[in-house]
Each structure stands twice: as structure tokens, then as C-alpha cells.
Amino acid sequence: MIKKVAVLGAGVMGSEIAQVSAAGGLDVVLLDSDPAALARGIAHAAEIGARRVKRGRMTQEEAEAIVARIRTASDDADLADRDLGIEAVPEIMAVKHDVIARLDAALPAEALIASNTSGLSISEMAARTARPHRVLGLHFFNPASVMKLVEVIQGERTSEATMAAGEEFARSLGKAPVRVRECPGFLVNRILVRAMAEAYRRAAETGADRAAADAAVVDAGPAPMGPFALGDLIGLDTMSRVRSDLEGAYGERFEDGGEIETQVSAGRLGRKSGGGFFERQAPEAAPDDAGRDVAERYYLGALNEAYRCIEERIAGPDDVDLAMRAGCGWETGPCAWSEARGLSALVESMDALSGTAPRLAPPAMLVERAGRRGERPG
């Protein structure tokens, strides 16, 4: 059982993971070589508690007890009694290699090593250690203090016992763990970015109004926010990097018609820069025909990628749906949504579009599922 946790990296994600772990009653060491970063990390954890006290969700004493369970450190010797070490450093593999090697050297032999990476190879990191079977991914979603999903990533040599321990750890923090077999982008990013790229690409082709397209996406399905407003919220520089990585891994189905890079090149990074696809907040709009066309591409792209993941055994249908609900706030996941909409009609739509957009051809497992339900058109 995991009772003592170390988090390496006192940035926003590291301090969030430390706060969540301490809120789960665990003994936490937050380690960073920068004293100023450690001070900011503890202040961030305290701010989370202060907001909850203000909203009546916990007492002042409870908030203070959580922060008191987080001890700051700058020496790897403070890792010697930990059951789990989680790295939360920047998404640069060379930096990850260094931190993972430090964890391997400093942690007890039986301890687990986890990466909070959103898409880098767990197997590559594990290969740099003497305990590859004890290395896994624990991808918390930002902000970890709020978001329920944790993708528990299985590398090539991650043992079943390690995966089970990772899932139990996430559950002990009140999170919803979803087991994911390693692949570029893991699960949620693959499905969500594919959907967003399809929407951007179609809007670029047709000149659809972005606000109307966002309104149509919300109106037509389970997503709580349209792809243009969501891109601005995430940050278009971040979107550009993730989308480019996924295109490199999976090919042209992650192309977006150049929509993201056009904004980034102009210095428009989304809300954090004051404007992106929209000037600050998205304007009020109602769905129109062009917007509904974009929404169709958005949801077909999500469903197409979801079933590709299922075919590749990255995750099962129930876990795909749980991941999109807990990680993206969808009311229902793409598999349940497709069942409610009618698989036959969705397969027909993909078939019709595949002549000019082969990437949208329905995956064989989706066609098979429609056939089992007696819905596949003859």
C-alpha cells in the first residue's frame, strides 16, 4: 500500500499532485532544487485549501492539515523512505531521463516510479532504470485538485502488480483511474485532439463561423465546450505541440488545415495572450448549417479515433467513455453517445465521407458492433 509519496518538480502540476496526495491523507515530500519554486508550490497548495474553505467545502483546520502533510526538500536523500516517486517536470524527454534516473537511484528497491507525462514513452523512461517492471505513467489532468481522471499507463515492461497499485493509488485520492496501454498521446489526447483537428480542418475548408461551430458542437452532443473556445482555453501553443506530435505518430488524420499555426504565428495563443481564435471570450452565437457540418466532423473524428484505440487494445469501450467524461467533462463518452445516436447512421456518414476523406472510414470494430446490433446497412 502506498503511504509515502515523493513528487519531483514543484511547478503547477507538481504542487497540484502534492496537494491531492496530501488531501488523500498521504505523507508527501515535494522536491525541487529551486527554493523559490518550493515556496510557490506550497503557496499554491495552500491557495487550493483557502478557496475550498471560502466555499464551505472544508474547514480551516482541514486545509492547514493538508499543507502540513507536505514537506519540501531539495536533497534526493529525502526519497529514501518513499513508496512512490512521481516526476512532474517539463515534457522534455532528456529532462525526464535525468529525473527518472535520480528516482531510481534514491528510492527503495521496492518503490514505484511514475511519470506524469501526457504522452511521452513510459517504456523509454523505464529502460533507463533497474526496475522497468515498477515504472508506470500516472497522468493527472490539470488542475489535478479538481479533475477526476488519472490515466494509468502501462509500458512494455510494467507489471500487473504495478498497474494494480497505480489504480489503487488513484482511487485512494478520490480519482477515477483508467488503465491505458502505452501509445503516442495515450487515450484522451488522441480522441480529443483528433476531434478538434477535424473541426478546425472542416471550418478552414468551408469558412464556417467559429462561434456558430462551437455552439453546434455543444448543441449536437456531449461536449461541454466547442473546439475553438477549448483551444483558446488550453493554449494554442500547447495545442500546436500536441497536435504536431500526434500527426508525427499517426499521420494526416491529425492535420488541422493550418488553423492552429496561423494563430500561433501571429502571437495569438488563446486566453493567456488575450486572444486566439476569439478575442478573449467567445461571442454569443447560435448553430447554423455550416456550424452543424463542423460539429458532425468533430464527433465523427472523436468516434473514429475512439474505435481505433479500442481496436489497438489501448483501452476498452467503458474505459474510453469514462476517460472522456472524467477527463473532458463530456456528458457521455463517444461509445455510449454513438449507441444512443444509432450506429447505423454514424457508419453510413463515415462511409459517405471516406471517399474524399479516407481517414474517416469507419473502423472495422465499429462496423462489426453495428452489425451485432442489427444496425449495419445492408
PASE-595778 format. One record per residue (C-alpha): x, y, z; residue number from 1; residue in three letters. Coordinates in pm, whole numbers, padded with zeros to 5 digits. Layout:
PASE-595778
u:v:w:nr:rest
X:Y:Z:NUM:ala
...
END
This chain:
PASE-595778
u:v:w:nr:rest
00000:00000:00000:1:met
00129:00345:-00090:2:ile
00152:00574:00213:3:lys
00459:00788:00142:4:lys
00487:00979:-00184:5:val
00755:01197:-00339:6:ala
00676:01448:-00614:7:val
00973:01578:-00813:8:leu
00909:01920:-00961:9:gly
00731:02199:-00772:10:ala
00564:02363:-01068:11:gly
00188:02393:-01103:12:val
00131:02024:-01178:13:met
00376:01906:-00916:14:gly
00221:02121:-00645:15:ser
-00128:02009:-00754:16:glu
-00029:01642:-00731:17:ile
00134:01703:-00393:18:ala
-00182:01874:-00267:19:gln
-00408:01594:-00394:20:val
-00184:01329:-00237:21:ser
-00178:01512:00096:22:ala
-00555:01561:00081:23:ala
-00577:01182:00047:24:gly
-00402:01151:00383:25:gly
-00058:01059:00246:26:leu
00283:01172:00369:27:asp
00426:01385:00085:28:val
00773:01514:00001:29:val
00778:01786:-00266:30:leu
01129:01802:-00405:31:leu
01285:02073:-00622:32:asp
01632:02225:-00645:33:ser
01486:02577:-00657:34:asp
01382:02712:-00313:35:pro
01162:02975:-00478:36:ala
00977:02704:-00671:37:ala
00919:02512:-00349:38:leu
00780:02823:-00181:39:ala
00546:02882:-00475:40:arg
00441:02517:-00470:41:gly
00345:02524:-00103:42:ile
00166:02857:-00154:43:ala
-00029:02704:-00443:44:his
-00132:02407:-00229:45:ala
-00243:02648:00045:46:ala
-00443:02854:-00206:47:glu
-00638:02544:-00310:48:ile
-00736:02488:00053:49:gly
-00820:02855:00106:50:ala
-01062:02850:-00189:51:arg
-01234:02544:-00051:52:arg
-01262:02694:00296:53:val
-01416:03006:00143:54:lys
-01672:02791:-00042:55:arg
-01755:02593:00270:56:gly
-01613:02269:00133:57:arg
-01363:02215:00416:58:met
-01266:02371:00746:59:thr
-00961:02589:00801:60:gln
-00816:02315:01021:61:glu
-00856:02057:00742:62:glu
-00690:02287:00490:63:ala
-00396:02352:00722:64:glu
-00358:01980:00795:65:ala
-00328:01905:00422:66:ile
-00046:02158:00375:67:val
00123:02028:00690:68:ala
00147:01682:00530:69:arg
00365:01827:00251:70:ile
00733:01853:00337:71:arg
00966:02038:00100:72:thr
01312:01908:00016:73:ala
01600:01969:-00223:74:ser
01812:01662:-00149:75:asp
01750:01325:-00314:76:asp
01833:01161:00022:77:ala
01482:01262:00129:78:asp
01346:00998:-00111:79:leu
01494:00706:00078:80:ala
01172:00604:00258:81:asp
00915:00674:-00016:82:arg
00677:00411:-00158:83:asp
00617:00603:-00482:84:leu
00806:00875:-00668:85:gly
00619:01084:-00928:86:ile
00806:01307:-01168:87:glu
00626:01625:-01274:88:ala
00895:01808:-01470:89:val
00865:01965:-01821:90:pro
00769:01747:-02118:91:glu
01124:01710:-02248:92:ile
01245:01352:-02266:93:met
01605:01437:-02176:94:ala
01482:01607:-01859:95:val
01257:01311:-01781:96:lys
01552:01072:-01826:97:his
01756:01263:-01571:98:asp
01478:01276:-01313:99:val
01379:00911:-01359:100:ile
01742:00808:-01311:101:ala
01756:01010:-00988:102:arg
01440:00843:-00863:103:leu
01577:00501:-00949:104:asp
01897:00572:-00755:105:ala
01732:00728:-00450:106:ala
01409:00532:-00394:107:leu
01394:00198:-00210:108:pro
01424:-00102:-00441:109:ala
01057:-00196:-00395:110:glu
00922:00155:-00460:111:ala
00730:00250:-00775:112:leu
00837:00520:-01020:113:ile
00570:00715:-01208:114:ala
00575:00981:-01476:115:ser
00303:01243:-01507:116:asn
00377:01277:-01878:117:thr
00083:01348:-02106:118:ser
00225:01146:-02394:119:gly
00595:01058:-02376:120:leu
00704:00694:-02377:121:ser
00687:00519:-02041:122:ile
00883:00228:-02191:123:ser
01171:00455:-02290:124:glu
01185:00605:-01942:125:met
01163:00263:-01777:126:ala
01454:00135:-01986:127:ala
01679:00384:-01806:128:arg
01611:00216:-01469:129:thr
01700:-00106:-01293:130:ala
01329:-00166:-01221:131:arg
01136:-00128:-01551:132:pro
00857:-00351:-01420:133:his
00794:-00094:-01144:134:arg
00766:00208:-01378:135:val
00428:00338:-01496:136:leu
00253:00652:-01607:137:gly
00018:00841:-01377:138:leu
-00120:01115:-01599:139:his
-00314:01356:-01381:140:phe
-00527:01611:-01565:141:phe
-00490:01980:-01497:142:asn
-00588:02102:-01245:143:pro
-00528:01779:-01058:144:ala
-00702:01917:-00749:145:ser
-01026:01931:-00950:146:val
-01010:01685:-01239:147:met
-01111:01328:-01158:148:lys
-00931:01137:-01430:149:leu
-00593:00970:-01392:150:val
-00467:00774:-01693:151:glu
-00270:00479:-01556:152:val
-00026:00399:-01834:153:ile
00124:00055:-01889:154:gln
00463:00046:-02058:155:gly
00605:-00257:-02234:156:glu
00753:-00400:-01913:157:arg
00519:-00256:-01648:158:thr
00399:-00544:-01429:159:ser
00038:-00622:-01347:160:glu
00112:-00563:-00977:161:ala
00244:-00214:-01058:162:thr
-00064:-00131:-01265:163:met
-00294:-00252:-00987:164:ala
-00103:-00044:-00732:165:ala
-00127:00262:-00956:166:gly
-00502:00221:-00993:167:glu
-00548:00175:-00619:168:glu
-00333:00483:-00551:169:phe
-00552:00693:-00780:170:ala
-00871:00560:-00619:171:arg
-00733:00640:-00273:172:ser
-00714:01006:-00381:173:leu
-01078:01004:-00492:174:gly
-00981:00988:-00859:175:lys
-01116:00780:-01146:176:ala
-00830:00567:-01281:177:pro
-00844:00446:-01640:178:val
-00598:00180:-01748:179:arg
-00431:00268:-02079:180:val
-00178:00073:-02282:181:arg
00104:00299:-02391:182:glu
00079:00471:-02728:183:cys
00163:00823:-02852:184:pro
-00083:01064:-02691:185:gly
-00227:00790:-02469:186:phe
-00610:00792:-02474:187:leu
-00781:01124:-02402:188:val
-00541:01340:-02601:189:asn
-00572:01111:-02902:190:arg
-00950:01127:-02907:191:ile
-00992:01493:-02814:192:leu
-00720:01635:-03039:193:val
-00841:01423:-03331:194:arg
-01191:01566:-03286:195:ala
-01059:01921:-03260:196:met
-00833:01879:-03564:197:ala
-01127:01751:-03771:198:glu
-01335:02052:-03666:199:ala
-01060:02302:-03744:200:tyr
-00992:02140:-04079:201:arg
-01356:02144:-04182:202:arg
-01404:02503:-04073:203:ala
-01099:02604:-04277:204:ala
-01244:02426:-04583:205:glu
-01589:02582:-04558:206:thr
-01527:02916:-04389:207:gly
-01772:02827:-04112:208:ala
-01819:03083:-03835:209:asp
-01619:02960:-03536:210:arg
-01866:03069:-03271:211:ala
-02154:02906:-03460:212:ala
-01948:02587:-03495:213:ala
-01877:02582:-03121:214:asp
-02246:02634:-03048:215:ala
-02332:02347:-03283:216:ala
-02085:02112:-03112:217:val
-02239:02183:-02771:218:val
-02592:02154:-02913:219:asp
-02529:01830:-03102:220:ala
-02352:01615:-02847:221:gly
-02200:01558:-02507:222:pro
-01904:01801:-02520:223:ala
-01947:02096:-02278:224:pro
-01740:02336:-02490:225:met
-01670:02377:-02861:226:gly
-01326:02313:-03010:227:pro
-01236:02677:-03080:228:phe
-01312:02804:-02730:229:ala
-01144:02494:-02585:230:leu
-00830:02552:-02790:231:gly
-00812:02908:-02660:232:asp
-00855:02780:-02304:233:leu
-00586:02512:-02335:234:ile
-00341:02746:-02510:235:gly
-00279:02728:-02883:236:leu
00097:02691:-02839:237:asp
00030:02379:-02631:238:thr
-00227:02260:-02885:239:met
00025:02312:-03165:240:ser
00286:02095:-02995:241:arg
00046:01815:-02907:242:val
-00122:01813:-03247:243:arg
00215:01811:-03426:244:ser
00338:01520:-03214:245:asp
00023:01323:-03289:246:leu
00047:01394:-03661:247:glu
00406:01271:-03650:248:gly
00289:00950:-03483:249:ala
-00033:00880:-03673:250:tyr
-00021:01076:-03997:251:gly
-00251:01314:-04175:252:glu
-00567:01240:-03980:253:arg
-00435:01486:-03720:254:phe
-00388:01767:-03972:255:glu
-00594:02076:-03888:256:asp
-00580:02278:-04207:257:gly
-00314:02507:-04061:258:gly
-00565:02674:-03828:259:glu
-00364:02648:-03507:260:ile
-00032:02752:-03655:261:glu
-00189:03057:-03820:262:thr
-00289:03185:-03476:263:gln
00038:03089:-03306:264:val
00248:03256:-03575:265:ser
00055:03577:-03512:266:ala
00125:03554:-03139:267:gly
-00234:03465:-03063:268:arg
-00205:03185:-02809:269:leu
-00557:03191:-02663:270:gly
-00683:03336:-02339:271:arg
-00340:03362:-02181:272:lys
-00228:03607:-02452:273:ser
-00558:03795:-02467:274:gly
-00682:03635:-02786:275:gly
-00666:03331:-03010:276:gly
-00949:03202:-03224:277:phe
-01162:03454:-03034:278:phe
-01093:03791:-02876:279:glu
-01085:03690:-02512:280:arg
-01430:03531:-02462:281:gln
-01617:03363:-02747:282:ala
-01909:03570:-02876:283:pro
-02267:03454:-02836:284:glu
-02382:03255:-03138:285:ala
-02643:03004:-03250:286:ala
-02577:02689:-03452:287:pro
-02613:02728:-03829:288:asp
-02584:02477:-04113:289:asp
-02211:02531:-04162:290:ala
-02158:02502:-03788:291:gly
-02355:02178:-03775:292:arg
-02136:02042:-04054:293:asp
-01828:02118:-03843:294:val
-01994:01957:-03539:295:ala
-02056:01640:-03737:296:glu
-01687:01619:-03826:297:arg
-01593:01684:-03463:298:tyr
-01797:01394:-03327:299:tyr
-01720:01157:-03614:300:leu
-01350:01229:-03560:301:gly
-01381:01152:-03189:302:ala
-01573:00831:-03255:303:leu
-01333:00722:-03528:304:asn
-01028:00768:-03304:305:glu
-01202:00610:-03006:306:ala
-01266:00290:-03201:307:tyr
-00910:00292:-03336:308:arg
-00795:00294:-02972:309:cys
-01031:00010:-02889:310:ile
-00909:-00194:-03189:311:glu
-00549:-00138:-03079:312:glu
-00640:-00252:-02724:313:arg
-00531:00081:-02580:314:ile
-00846:00075:-02366:315:ala
-01189:-00087:-02367:316:gly
-01516:00090:-02458:317:pro
-01624:00150:-02098:318:asp
-01286:00298:-02009:319:asp
-01288:00516:-02322:320:val
-01621:00660:-02213:321:asp
-01511:00706:-01852:322:leu
-01194:00882:-01967:323:ala
-01383:01131:-02184:324:met
-01635:01201:-01908:325:arg
-01381:01240:-01629:326:ala
-01105:01399:-01839:327:gly
-01301:01626:-02073:328:cys
-01631:01679:-01897:329:gly
-01835:01507:-02168:330:trp
-02183:01418:-02051:331:glu
-02147:01074:-02209:332:thr
-01849:00911:-02375:333:gly
-01823:00858:-02752:334:pro
-01919:00491:-02739:335:cys
-02236:00549:-02536:336:ala
-02315:00858:-02746:337:trp
-02285:00657:-03067:338:ser
-02516:00387:-02932:339:glu
-02777:00649:-02847:340:ala
-02743:00822:-03183:341:arg
-02765:00496:-03376:342:gly
-02457:00317:-03504:343:leu
-02606:00258:-03849:344:ser
-02643:00627:-03928:345:ala
-02295:00706:-03799:346:leu
-02134:00426:-04002:347:val
-02322:00549:-04310:348:glu
-02192:00901:-04252:349:ser
-01834:00777:-04221:350:met
-01874:00563:-04532:351:asp
-02008:00860:-04729:352:ala
-01721:01085:-04623:353:leu
-01446:00827:-04669:354:ser
-01438:00870:-05047:355:gly
-01286:01216:-05015:356:thr
-01154:01175:-04659:357:ala
-01022:00817:-04621:358:pro
-00919:00891:-04262:359:arg
-01290:00889:-04171:360:leu
-01357:00536:-04297:361:ala
-01536:00351:-04015:362:pro
-01305:00124:-03814:363:pro
-01382:-00244:-03859:364:ala
-01478:-00287:-03494:365:met
-01738:-00010:-03521:366:leu
-01885:-00172:-03832:367:val
-01887:-00509:-03653:368:glu
-02057:-00360:-03349:369:arg
-02328:-00206:-03565:370:ala
-02376:-00545:-03732:371:gly
-02411:-00726:-03399:372:arg
-02684:-00480:-03307:373:arg
-02858:-00544:-03635:374:gly
-02799:-00187:-03745:375:glu
-02541:-00222:-04022:376:arg
-02697:-00118:-04351:377:pro
-02716:-00399:-04599:378:gly
END
